[in-house]
């Protein structure tokens, strides 16, 4: 029996049952992750018997903390590369439903390990397992949208998916900053951070279990094509502009990952405030970033249908470069909201970029092609965080921010010179509605 015609609102939002279940999963897993993710470097700092309250300046942050955070981010990128490629392979073989179940179980395992063995090395391993859900699930998202949503509506579909990802990022850091700030003020920096992180991770575990149950009950099975294609053949089938887009992204993601895991430490340390207050302020700054991003998605998703995808992708590259420049240039901590508004605006073209990549990949290699694209990017940038730690220790945090700005400019230059206005041919077929 053919499916019922979707309601007008669902049609406007490019929403169907399969996409809806994926969005609920993204929302619940994402909210759980964002309850603790932004403050993981602070937790590492507490585990290493050092606290930001004992540090007099940003440049004096303990080397052990910087190297631990840098090593974690390096391992995260390598693990994400494996997950992107592996997620594409598993999605092609297990279908959307089976792959989401498997990825969810891995995430739950990570949460249990995080709570059961509170040591630095197990925290790193547990966090990798938990944070692997997003890269593992990216191919599922792309194949779901690419296989069930009409081509002209994919910008809107990815805009809606981005909103679902940003809602947790809006709520989670603000709540986490308040919880951690209150507990640090009550129990002290180390014990308060430990208690707070374990409480937040426990809530996240519950949300992950609920998400698994929703998938099991409502996710329809939609087997993806499983033809054997080598990675070399998949890459060969990338259109030339897509390969150049990947090159531009590598430089821009170096700009991002050079500083990403250190931003929360820098923000806390430049504030002339007690640690509990600084933690709460950091949480609200991250929430502001994601609020700005969230407010752009639906208008931009709609505008892509009128003016195309590439102008908004170009703006994303520009804002990636401008954020570290703004963070380095602000005269005092009162200007931090301005920098984080720019941080949010860098997501303005994210749905458009995803729609462009999806549209350019044939359906028979879409899951693997998306996984390979993200995997290559993650491998290329995995060392950025270690380089960032070295630059911070040798030259200070502001020098690190200026280097990130320079790399962002290179990425933007490559995009506008080699990709912008280039025709990336559509390789999609008319999707089925589920």
N, C-alpha and C positions, 0 to 999 in steps of 0.2 A: 504494500500500500504506500503511495507516495506521501511524503511528509506534508503536514499542514503548512499553509502559507504563514510565514512569521508575522507577528504583529508589527505595526508601523514603526514603533520605537525600536524594536529589535532589528528591523530591516535598516533603519537609519544608522544604528550603531554597528551594523555588520555582525550581529550576534546570533548564534545558533546554539543548539544544545551542546555540541562538542566543544565549541569555543567557550561556552559558559562554564562548563566543568573545569576546563583548563584555567580559566580566570579565577575561579574559586580556589583552586589549588595554589595558584600563584599568590593570591591574597593571603591565605592561611599560612603557607610555608614562609612567605615573605614577611608577614607580621611577626612570626616567631623569630625569624633571623634578625630582624631589625630591632628587636627588644634588647639585643646584647652586642650586635656586630660592630657598631660604631665605637664602642668602648673597649674592644678587645685589646688594643695596645695598652690601655690603662691597666687592664687586668694582668697582662704580662708584666708590666712594671711592678704591680703589687706582688706578684708571685716571685719576682726576683729580689724581694726585700727592699725595694726602692720605691719612693712615692714622689709624685710631682710636687707635693707640698714641701719637700725637703730641698728642692732645686731653686737656685737663685736666679737663673736665667735660662732662656731657651737653649742657648748654645751649650749649657752645662748638663743637659740631660744625660744620664748615665749611658756609657757606651754599651753596656750589656743589654739595656733596653732597646737601643737603636738597632743593634745587630740582631737581636731576637725578632723584633718586628720586621726588619728587612728580610731575614731568612724565612720567616713565616710567609711574607708576601711573595717571595720567590717560589717557595714550594707551592703556594696557592695557585700561582700562574701555571706552573708545570702540571699540577694536578688538574686544573681547569682545562688545560690543553688536552690531557688524556680524556677528561670527561666530555668535552665537546666532540672529539672524534669518536670516542666510544659511545656517547649518547646518540650520535647519528647512526652508527652501526646497529645499536640495539633497537632504536626506533624503527629502523628499516626491517628488522627481523621480528620484533615483538609487537609492533603496532603501537599506537598512541597509548592505549589503556595499559597494556602489559609493561611498557617501559616506564610509565609514570608510577606504577605500583612498585617496581624494582627500585627506582630512584628514591621514592619515599621511604622505603624500608632502610636504605643506606643512611638516610638522614636521621631517622629515629635511632639507629644504632650509634650514630655520632653523638646525639644528645645524651644517650645513656652512658656512653664512655666519658663524656665531659663531666657528668655529675658523679660518676662512680670513682674516678681516679683523678683527683685534683692536683696533678703535677704538671709542670710546664710542658714536657714533651708529649704527655697524653692530651693536654689541652690543644696543642698544635695539631695532633692527629685527629682529635675529635672535631675541631673546627674545620679541618679539610673535608672530612666526611659530610659535615652539615652543609658547608658552603658549596659542596659539589652538586647539590640539587639544582641550583640555577643553571650552570653550564650543561648538566646532563639533560635538563628539560628544555633548553633552547631549541634543539632540533624538533622536539614535539610541538612546540609553539609554532614554529615556522611551517611544519608540514600540516598542522591543523588549519592554520589560516590559509596557507597556499592551496590546500586540498578541498576546503569547504566554503571559501569566501571568494566572490567575484573579484577580478583583478582591480577594477576601478575603486573598490571599497576596501582594499587592503591597508591603505594609509589610515583609514578610520579604524579598522580592526586592530592594527598595531597601536594606534593612539589609545584605544580603550584598554588594551593589554598593558600599555605603559602606565595608565592611570592606576590600574590594579596593582602594579608593582610599586608605584609611588605612594599610594595610600599607607601601606605599612611603613615606608621610609619617612612619611610625615608624622605618623603617630608614635612609632617605635622609639626613635632617638630621644624625642621630648620626654616620653614616659621614663625611659631608661636613665636619662640625666637626672630627673627628679628623684627617682628611687635610689640611685647610687649616691647622689648628693646627700639625701636624708640619712642613709645608712652610714656613709663616711662620717657625717657630722656626729652620729651617735656612737659608732664603734671604732672610729679611727680609720685612717686611709687603707691599710692593708686588710683588716678584718671586715670593714664595711664594704670594700670592693668585692671581697670574696663572697660574703653573704648575699649582696645584691646581685652579682652575676649568677650565682647558683639559683636564686629565686626566679630571675628572668628566664634562664635557660629551662627551668622546670615548667614554666608557663608555655614556653616555645615547644617543648616536647608534647604537651597536651594538644596544642594547635596542630602539630604535625600528625598526630594520631587521628584527629577529627578530619583532616584533609584526606588521609588515606581512606577513611570510611566513606567520605563523599565520592571519591573516585571509584571505589569498589561498587557503590550502589548506583551511580548515575552515569558513569563514563561509558559511552557506546564503543564497541570494538570497531576499529577502522584500520585494517591491515594495510601497511604501506608497501610499495613495490620492494622486492628483495633481490633484484638482479645483482649479480656480482660485478662490481666495477672497481678497478684499482684506484688508489688515491691519485696516482699520476694521471690517469684518464679523467678523473673528476676535475683535477686542477686544469687539465688541458681544455676542458669544456667550459671553463670560466671565460666569459667575454673579456677582451683586453681591458676595457674601462674598469671592470670589476677587480682585476688584478692590480690596477693602479690605485683603485680605492683602498684595497688592502694595504698597499705600500704607504699611502697617506695615513691610514689608521695606525700603522705600526709606530710612526713618529709621534702621532697625537697621543697614543696610549703610553708611550714612554713619558711624555709630558705628564700624563695622569698618574701612572704608577710610580714615577720617581718620587712623588709626594703623597700619594693617596693615604697610605697607612700612617703617615706622620702628621697629617693635618690636625687630628684631634689633639695630639700632644702639643703641637705648636700653638693651637688656639687656647688650650688650657694654660700654657706657660706664659703667654704674653699678657694674660689678664692680671691686673693688679687686684686680685680677689682671693679669698680663702678657697681651698680646694672644693668643698661642697658647692659653693656658689659657681665656681668655674665649670664644674661638671654639668650643672643645670643649664648654664648659659650655652655650653657646647652642644648639649642636646637640642636646645631650641634653635641654635644656628643650623644644625643639620635638618631640623624640621622645616625651617624657613627655606633652605635650599630645595627641598623636595616639594614644598608648597608651590614655589615659583615654577618648578618643572611641571607639576600637575596642572596648573592653570593654563599652560600653553598647549596641552595635548589635544583636547577636543577642537579648539579653533584651528590649530595647525593641521590636524588630521582632516578637517573639512576643507581647508584651503589647498591642501595638496591635490584635491580633485579638480581644482580650478587652475592652479598655476604650476603644477608639477612638483616633483619631490626634491630636485637638486638644489634650489635656492635655500631651502631649510637645512639641508645637510651641510651646505657651506657655512651657514651661521653657527652650526654646532662646532665645526672646526675652529672658528674664530673665538667662541666663548671658552673652549677648552684652553686656548692659549692665554686668554685674558685673566682667567681666575688666579693662577699663581702670581702674575704680575700685580694684580690688585691686592692679593694677600701680602706681598712683599712691600707694597708701596703705602699702605694705610699708615697714617701718622700715629694712631693709638688704637686700643681695643674697641673704642666706641664706633669705629668704622667697619668692624667685622661684618655687620649685617649687609653692607654694600658688597663686600667680597662674596658673601654667600648667595646673594641675589644673582651675581654673575655665575656662580657655581651651579645654580639651578637653571639658568638660561642656556647652559651648554647642552641641555637635553632637548632643546627646541626641535632639532631635526632627527632625533633618535627614531621615532616611528617611521619617518620617511626613509631613513637609511635601511631599516629592516625591510620595509616594503620593497625598496629597490633591489636589495639582495634576493629576496624571495622571488620576485618577478623575473629576475634574470636567470634563475636556475630551473632546468627542466624537472618535471615532477619525479622522474625515475631516479634522479640523483639528489633531490632536494634535501632530504634529511642528512645524507652523508656530506653533501656540498656545504651546507650550513655548518655542520660540525667541523669540517676541515677548515673552513674559513676562520672560524673563531679559534680553533686549535692552533693554526699557524700563527695567528696574531698573539695568542697567549705565550707560545714558545718564544716568539721574537721579543717579547717585553718582560720575560720572567726575571731578567737580571736587573731591571730598573730599580727595584726597591733596595737591593744591596748597594748599587751605585749611589742611590740616594742617601743611605746610611753613611757611606764613606764621605760623600760631599758634606753632609751635615757635620760630621766629626772633624773634617779637615778645614772647612771654610765657614761653617755656620749655616743656620737654616735659611737666611735670606739669600745667600748664594745659591742654595738648592732651588729656591723658588725661581730665581732668575734663569737658571739652567733649564728648568721645566718650561718656562715661558719661551725660551729660544727653540726648544724642540717642538713646542706647539705651533710656533710660527712656521717651522719647516713643514710640518704636516699639513697646515692650512695652505701653504704655498703649493705643495704637490697637488692637493685637491683642486685648487682653482686653475692651475696651469695644465694639469693632465687629465682631469676627470670632469670638471664642471662643463656643462653643455655638451659633453660627449654622449652619444647615443648608446645606451645599454639595452640591447634588444630584449624584448619579452620572450621568455621561453616557456610560458605557462599555457595550460589548457583550461577550458571552462570547468570550474569546480563543481562538485556535488554538494548539495545542502544536507546537513545532518543535524 
